[in-house]
Amino acid sequence: MAGPLEQFEVKPIMTMVFEPLGLNMSFTNSALFMAVGVGIAAWLFKRGLEGASLVPTRLQSICEMLYEFVRGMVLDNVGKEGLRYLPAIMTLFLFILLGNLIGMIPGTFTYTSHIVVTLFMGVCVIIAVTVIGLARHGTHFLSLFAPSGVPMFIYPLLIPIEIVSYLIRPFSLAMRLAVNMTAGHIMLKTFGGFVIAMGIFGILPFLVAVGLIGLEIIIACLQAYVFAVLSCIYLNDAINLH
């Protein structure tokens, strides 16, 4: 039986290597399921919203609930000024949510379990927030690292701490998502192995595995929400600078 870590192995489906430049542009299982996630989101909103009616269909209801959920998240954490960035937050939320849920299907690949994917998203969020903050406030954005009302003699200690805390944000976003997805799938694989190994006596690990599947689905949704809501909070720091 394959080990619990084999499910996270990135494998090429189509190998494309540009030897003169030393670039490996292979299409992998990770890229495949990222494309699947994007395709599902595009299909859902295209089919759900075409010919939208006053009495919504099931797909239209799902699309409207997702939109209202993310819109409410942006309004609660950023305010009306944040609505112009709603498409970006919606895209981020759906990409993570679908990646987490697709990975629950046997034989698929959980691309949100890889730190390189989650870190790229985290870095993009922080770069975007920084650019927005500088564009809106200019150099006054740097006051984010020097909160008002603090005694002057504390600034030499406080400012480096605030800068380090700001730079750590993409890593905390990335690690939280990737570790939760990885740990959950390792536990599922481990208990699944117990079920097979113990045969008729595997009823107990089977029941545990069933419970873990339900828990993992909840965590998959929760982690997408946490990533999106923290992105909104960071966006709020850039827009509503104190």
SEZA-437286 format. One record per residue (C-alpha): residue number from 0; residue in one letter; chain; x, y, z. Coordinates in Angstrom, 1 decimal. Each point is the difference from the previous one (the first is absolute). Layout:
N
<pt NUM,"A","A",<X,Y,Z>> ...
***
This chain:
242
<pt 0,"M","A",<0.0,0.0,0.0>> <pt 1,"A","A",<1.2,3.5,-0.8>> <pt 2,"G","A",<1.3,2.1,2.9>> <pt 3,"P","A",<-2.1,2.9,1.4>> <pt 4,"L","A",<2.4,2.5,-1.5>> <pt 5,"E","A",<-0.1,-1.4,-3.6>> <pt 6,"Q","A",<-3.3,1.8,-0.6>> <pt 7,"F","A",<1.9,3.4,0.1>> <pt 8,"E","A",<2.5,-0.9,-2.7>> <pt 9,"V","A",<0.0,2.3,-3.0>> <pt 10,"K","A",<0.2,-2.2,-3.1>> <pt 11,"P","A",<0.4,1.2,-3.6>> <pt 12,"I","A",<-2.8,-0.8,-2.4>> <pt 13,"M","A",<1.6,1.6,-3.1>> <pt 14,"T","A",<3.7,0.6,0.2>> <pt 15,"M","A",<1.3,3.2,-1.6>> <pt 16,"V","A",<3.6,1.0,0.7>> <pt 17,"F","A",<1.7,2.9,-1.8>> <pt 18,"E","A",<3.6,-1.2,0.4>> <pt 19,"P","A",<1.7,3.2,-1.4>> <pt 20,"L","A",<-1.6,2.1,2.8>> <pt 21,"G","A",<-0.1,-2.8,2.6>> <pt 22,"L","A",<-3.8,0.4,0.4>> <pt 23,"N","A",<-2.3,-2.8,1.0>> <pt 24,"M","A",<-3.5,0.9,-1.3>> <pt 25,"S","A",<-1.6,-3.4,0.6>> <pt 26,"F","A",<-3.7,-0.2,0.5>> <pt 27,"T","A",<-0.5,-1.7,3.3>> <pt 28,"N","A",<-2.9,-1.6,2.0>> <pt 29,"S","A",<0.1,3.1,2.1>> <pt 30,"A","A",<-0.5,2.3,-3.0>> <pt 31,"L","A",<-2.7,-2.3,-1.3>> <pt 32,"F","A",<-2.2,0.2,3.1>> <pt 33,"M","A",<0.6,3.8,0.2>> <pt 34,"A","A",<-1.5,0.2,-3.5>> <pt 35,"V","A",<-2.8,-2.3,1.1>> <pt 36,"G","A",<-0.7,2.3,3.0>> <pt 37,"V","A",<-0.1,3.1,-2.3>> <pt 38,"G","A",<-2.1,-1.9,-2.5>> <pt 39,"I","A",<-2.6,-0.9,2.6>> <pt 40,"A","A",<-0.2,3.5,1.3>> <pt 41,"A","A",<-0.4,1.4,-3.5>> <pt 42,"W","A",<-2.6,-2.6,-0.9>> <pt 43,"L","A",<-2.0,0.5,3.2>> <pt 44,"F","A",<-0.3,3.8,-0.4>> <pt 45,"K","A",<-0.6,-0.2,-3.8>> <pt 46,"R","A",<-2.8,-2.6,0.3>> <pt 47,"G","A",<-1.4,1.4,3.2>> <pt 48,"L","A",<-0.3,3.6,-1.1>> <pt 49,"E","A",<-0.9,-0.3,-3.7>> <pt 50,"G","A",<-3.7,0.7,-0.3>> <pt 51,"A","A",<-0.2,0.9,3.7>> <pt 52,"S","A",<-3.6,0.3,1.2>> <pt 53,"L","A",<-1.9,1.4,2.9>> <pt 54,"V","A",<-0.6,-3.6,1.2>> <pt 55,"P","A",<3.5,-1.4,0.0>> <pt 56,"T","A",<1.0,-3.5,-1.0>> <pt 57,"R","A",<2.2,-2.1,2.2>> <pt 58,"L","A",<3.2,1.1,-1.8>> <pt 59,"Q","A",<-1.1,3.7,0.1>> <pt 60,"S","A",<-0.7,-0.3,3.7>> <pt 61,"I","A",<3.5,-1.4,0.6>> <pt 62,"C","A",<1.6,2.8,-2.0>> <pt 63,"E","A",<-2.0,2.6,1.8>> <pt 64,"M","A",<0.8,-1.4,3.5>> <pt 65,"L","A",<3.7,-0.1,-0.8>> <pt 66,"Y","A",<-0.1,3.5,-1.3>> <pt 67,"E","A",<-2.0,1.3,3.0>> <pt 68,"F","A",<2.3,-1.8,2.4>> <pt 69,"V","A",<3.2,1.4,-1.4>> <pt 70,"R","A",<-1.6,3.5,-0.5>> <pt 71,"G","A",<-1.0,-0.1,3.7>> <pt 72,"M","A",<3.5,-1.0,1.0>> <pt 73,"V","A",<1.5,3.0,-1.9>> <pt 74,"L","A",<-2.5,2.4,1.4>> <pt 75,"D","A",<0.5,-1.1,3.5>> <pt 76,"N","A",<3.8,0.1,-0.1>> <pt 77,"V","A",<0.7,2.8,-2.5>> <pt 78,"G","A",<-3.1,2.0,-0.5>> <pt 79,"K","A",<-1.5,1.4,-3.2>> <pt 80,"E","A",<3.4,1.1,-1.3>> <pt 81,"G","A",<1.0,-3.7,-0.2>> <pt 82,"L","A",<-2.8,-1.0,-2.4>> <pt 83,"R","A",<2.1,1.0,-3.0>> <pt 84,"Y","A",<2.3,-2.9,1.0>> <pt 85,"L","A",<-2.8,-2.4,0.5>> <pt 86,"P","A",<0.8,-1.9,-3.3>> <pt 87,"A","A",<3.5,-0.7,1.2>> <pt 88,"I","A",<-1.1,-1.2,3.5>> <pt 89,"M","A",<-2.7,-2.2,-1.6>> <pt 90,"T","A",<2.5,-1.5,-2.4>> <pt 91,"L","A",<2.4,-0.7,2.8>> <pt 92,"F","A",<-2.7,-1.6,2.2>> <pt 93,"L","A",<-1.4,-2.2,-2.8>> <pt 94,"F","A",<3.4,-1.1,-1.1>> <pt 95,"I","A",<1.0,-1.2,3.5>> <pt 96,"L","A",<-3.5,-1.4,0.8>> <pt 97,"L","A",<-0.1,-2.1,-3.1>> <pt 98,"G","A",<3.6,-1.1,0.4>> <pt 99,"N","A",<-0.8,-1.2,3.5>> <pt 100,"L","A",<-3.2,-1.8,-0.9>> <pt 101,"I","A",<1.3,-1.6,-3.2>> <pt 102,"G","A",<2.8,-1.5,2.0>> <pt 103,"M","A",<-2.6,-1.9,2.1>> <pt 104,"I","A",<-0.8,-2.1,-3.1>> <pt 105,"P","A",<2.1,-3.2,-0.2>> <pt 106,"G","A",<2.5,0.0,-2.8>> <pt 107,"T","A",<0.2,3.8,-0.2>> <pt 108,"F","A",<2.7,2.4,1.1>> <pt 109,"T","A",<-0.3,2.7,2.7>> <pt 110,"Y","A",<2.0,2.9,-1.4>> <pt 111,"T","A",<-0.6,2.1,3.1>> <pt 112,"S","A",<2.1,-2.5,2.0>> <pt 113,"H","A",<3.2,1.3,-1.7>> <pt 114,"I","A",<1.7,2.9,1.6>> <pt 115,"V","A",<1.2,1.3,-3.4>> <pt 116,"V","A",<-3.6,0.5,-1.0>> <pt 117,"T","A",<-1.2,1.6,3.2>> <pt 118,"L","A",<3.1,2.1,0.4>> <pt 119,"F","A",<-0.4,1.4,-3.5>> <pt 120,"M","A",<-3.6,1.0,0.9>> <pt 121,"G","A",<1.1,1.5,3.2>> <pt 122,"V","A",<2.8,2.0,-1.6>> <pt 123,"C","A",<-2.4,1.3,-2.7>> <pt 124,"V","A",<-2.4,1.1,2.7>> <pt 125,"I","A",<2.7,1.9,1.9>> <pt 126,"I","A",<1.4,1.6,-3.1>> <pt 127,"A","A",<-3.4,1.1,-1.1>> <pt 128,"V","A",<-0.9,1.4,3.4>> <pt 129,"T","A",<3.4,1.9,0.1>> <pt 130,"V","A",<-0.5,1.4,-3.5>> <pt 131,"I","A",<-3.6,1.1,0.9>> <pt 132,"G","A",<1.2,1.6,3.2>> <pt 133,"L","A",<2.8,1.9,-1.6>> <pt 134,"A","A",<-2.3,1.1,-2.9>> <pt 135,"R","A",<-2.6,1.3,2.3>> <pt 136,"H","A",<2.1,1.6,2.8>> <pt 137,"G","A",<3.5,0.4,-1.5>> <pt 138,"T","A",<2.8,0.0,2.5>> <pt 139,"H","A",<-2.6,0.5,2.8>> <pt 140,"F","A",<-0.7,-3.7,-0.4>> <pt 141,"L","A",<3.3,-0.6,1.9>> <pt 142,"S","A",<-1.7,1.3,3.1>> <pt 143,"L","A",<-1.6,-3.5,0.2>> <pt 144,"F","A",<3.3,-1.0,1.5>> <pt 145,"A","A",<0.0,2.8,2.6>> <pt 146,"P","A",<-3.3,0.1,1.7>> <pt 147,"S","A",<-1.1,3.4,1.5>> <pt 148,"G","A",<-0.3,0.5,3.7>> <pt 149,"V","A",<3.2,-2.0,0.8>> <pt 150,"P","A",<2.8,1.6,2.0>> <pt 151,"M","A",<2.9,1.1,-2.2>> <pt 152,"F","A",<2.6,-2.1,1.8>> <pt 153,"I","A",<-1.9,-3.2,-0.8>> <pt 154,"Y","A",<0.1,0.6,-3.8>> <pt 155,"P","A",<3.5,-1.4,-0.5>> <pt 156,"L","A",<-1.2,-3.3,1.4>> <pt 157,"L","A",<-3.6,0.1,-1.4>> <pt 158,"I","A",<0.7,0.9,-3.6>> <pt 159,"P","A",<2.3,-3.0,-0.8>> <pt 160,"I","A",<-2.6,-2.3,1.7>> <pt 161,"E","A",<-2.8,1.5,-2.1>> <pt 162,"I","A",<2.1,-0.4,-3.2>> <pt 163,"V","A",<0.8,-3.6,0.8>> <pt 164,"S","A",<-3.6,-0.7,0.9>> <pt 165,"Y","A",<-1.1,1.4,-3.4>> <pt 166,"L","A",<2.5,-2.0,-1.9>> <pt 167,"I","A",<-1.0,-3.2,1.7>> <pt 168,"R","A",<-3.6,0.4,-1.1>> <pt 169,"P","A",<0.3,-2.0,-3.3>> <pt 170,"F","A",<1.8,-2.8,1.8>> <pt 171,"S","A",<-2.7,-0.2,2.7>> <pt 172,"L","A",<-2.7,-0.1,-2.6>> <pt 173,"A","A",<1.9,-2.7,-2.0>> <pt 174,"M","A",<0.9,-2.2,3.0>> <pt 175,"R","A",<-3.4,0.0,1.6>> <pt 176,"L","A",<-1.7,-1.2,-3.2>> <pt 177,"A","A",<2.6,-2.5,-1.2>> <pt 178,"V","A",<0.6,-1.6,3.4>> <pt 179,"N","A",<-3.8,-0.4,0.7>> <pt 180,"M","A",<-0.5,-1.6,-3.4>> <pt 181,"T","A",<3.0,-2.3,0.3>> <pt 182,"A","A",<-0.6,-1.1,3.6>> <pt 183,"G","A",<-3.7,-0.9,-0.8>> <pt 184,"H","A",<0.8,-2.1,-3.0>> <pt 185,"I","A",<2.8,-1.8,1.8>> <pt 186,"M","A",<-2.4,-1.0,2.7>> <pt 187,"L","A",<-2.6,-1.2,-2.5>> <pt 188,"K","A",<2.6,-2.1,-1.8>> <pt 189,"T","A",<1.3,-1.4,3.2>> <pt 190,"F","A",<-3.4,-1.1,1.3>> <pt 191,"G","A",<-0.9,-1.3,-3.5>> <pt 192,"G","A",<3.1,-2.2,0.2>> <pt 193,"F","A",<-1.1,-1.3,3.4>> <pt 194,"V","A",<-3.5,-1.0,-1.5>> <pt 195,"I","A",<1.7,-2.1,-2.7>> <pt 196,"A","A",<2.7,-1.5,2.2>> <pt 197,"M","A",<-2.5,-1.0,2.8>> <pt 198,"G","A",<-2.5,-1.6,-2.4>> <pt 199,"I","A",<-3.2,-0.9,1.8>> <pt 200,"F","A",<1.2,1.6,3.2>> <pt 201,"G","A",<0.5,3.4,-1.8>> <pt 202,"I","A",<-3.4,1.2,0.9>> <pt 203,"L","A",<1.3,2.4,2.7>> <pt 204,"P","A",<2.6,1.7,-2.2>> <pt 205,"F","A",<-2.7,0.1,-2.8>> <pt 206,"L","A",<-2.3,1.9,2.2>> <pt 207,"V","A",<2.8,2.4,1.0>> <pt 208,"A","A",<0.8,0.5,-3.7>> <pt 209,"V","A",<-3.6,0.8,-0.7>> <pt 210,"G","A",<0.0,2.6,2.8>> <pt 211,"L","A",<3.3,1.4,-1.3>> <pt 212,"I","A",<-1.5,0.5,-3.5>> <pt 213,"G","A",<-2.8,2.1,1.5>> <pt 214,"L","A",<2.5,2.0,2.0>> <pt 215,"E","A",<2.3,0.5,-3.0>> <pt 216,"I","A",<-2.9,1.4,-2.1>> <pt 217,"I","A",<-0.7,2.5,2.8>> <pt 218,"I","A",<3.7,0.9,0.3>> <pt 219,"A","A",<0.3,0.3,-3.8>> <pt 220,"C","A",<-2.8,2.6,0.0>> <pt 221,"L","A",<1.3,1.7,3.2>> <pt 222,"Q","A",<3.6,0.3,-1.4>> <pt 223,"A","A",<-1.3,1.7,-3.2>> <pt 224,"Y","A",<-1.9,2.4,2.2>> <pt 225,"V","A",<2.9,0.7,2.3>> <pt 226,"F","A",<2.4,0.8,-2.9>> <pt 227,"A","A",<-2.6,2.3,-1.7>> <pt 228,"V","A",<-1.0,1.8,3.2>> <pt 229,"L","A",<3.7,0.6,1.0>> <pt 230,"S","A",<0.6,1.4,-3.5>> <pt 231,"C","A",<-2.9,2.3,0.6>> <pt 232,"I","A",<1.4,1.1,3.4>> <pt 233,"Y","A",<3.4,0.8,-1.7>> <pt 234,"L","A",<-1.8,1.8,-2.7>> <pt 235,"N","A",<-1.8,2.1,2.6>> <pt 236,"D","A",<3.4,1.0,1.5>> <pt 237,"A","A",<0.9,1.4,-3.5>> <pt 238,"I","A",<-3.3,1.7,-0.7>> <pt 239,"N","A",<-1.0,1.3,3.4>> <pt 240,"L","A",<3.4,1.0,1.3>> <pt 241,"H","A",<0.0,1.1,3.6>> 
***
